Each structure stands twice: as structure tokens, then as C-alpha cells.
Amino acid sequence: MKNFGSRLRACRKAKGFTQEELGKMVGMSSQKISNLERGYTTGLGADDISHLAALLQTTADYLLGRANTPSLNADIYSDADIKFALFGDIDIDDDIMAEVKAYAEFVADRKKREKK
């Protein structure tokens, strides 16, 4: 569960929650959240993990280390955000953006095949 703890902590911090805030939302003490993040508490039920994942806008698979992508939705960023992140102020057309997306899908598919 150590991987779970580090992922839980990263997601909690990314959402700007304190351990106390997250604990209140899921009906756990801040100490329990702290223990989970440090890998000291095991035996969480599926409902608890699903609830944590939903509040942190991720998946249970990500928290459990069965997936490497923390976001629930791959379309969380707009095309404009992606263009700026990759190319800055350079104006690119839709054809180039389509190529970027196709390559990203290719890499993701290759990684999935490598895991099998």
C-alpha cells in the first residue's frame, strides 16, 4: 500500500486539500488519512477507495497502482492548453494538432501492450 499512500498524498495536494479536509469529506480522521499516506494503514474497503478516488477526481486503479494516469478524463485539458504547453506562442494548425494526438494515442497503446 506504499504506492497507494504516495499517490493519495500527491492527489490530495494537487487538489489543495489538507488531510483534515479530505478526512472530513470521506468520514475519516486526519490521522487515518496521514496513516494511509505513510503506508501504515491497510485493509481499506473498495467503497472507501472509490470514495477517495471520486473526491480526488482520479480512479481507484490509479490510487492502487494499476494505472499510471491520474486523471479521470483524458480530455481534461483543452486543445488550446495542450498547444500552449507543447508549442508556446507558436501558432500551429489543426492538422499538426491531430498528429500530436495520434502520436500520443500510439504511445499510450504501446505502453498498454507492454504491460500485458
Residue pairs with C-beta under 8 A, 6 or more apart in sequence:
1 36
1 39
1 41
1 42
2 39
3 64
3 65
4 36
4 39
4 63
4 64
4 65
5 36
5 37
5 38
5 39
6 37
7 58
7 62
7 63
7 65
7 70
8 33
8 36
8 37
8 52
8 56
8 63
9 37
10 70
11 56
11 57
11 58
11 62
11 63
11 70
12 19
12 22
12 33
12 37
12 56
14 56
14 70
15 55
15 56
15 57
17 25
17 56
18 30
19 30
19 33
19 34
19 37
20 30
20 33
22 28
22 33
22 52
22 55
22 56
23 29
23 30
23 32
23 33
25 55
26 48
26 51
26 52
26 55
28 48
32 41
35 41
36 44
46 60
49 60
49 63
49 64
50 60
52 63
53 59
53 60
53 62
53 63
56 63
57 71
57 72
58 70
58 71
58 72
59 67
59 70
59 72
61 67
62 68
62 69
62 70
68 111
77 85
79 97
82 97
82 100
83 92
83 97
86 100
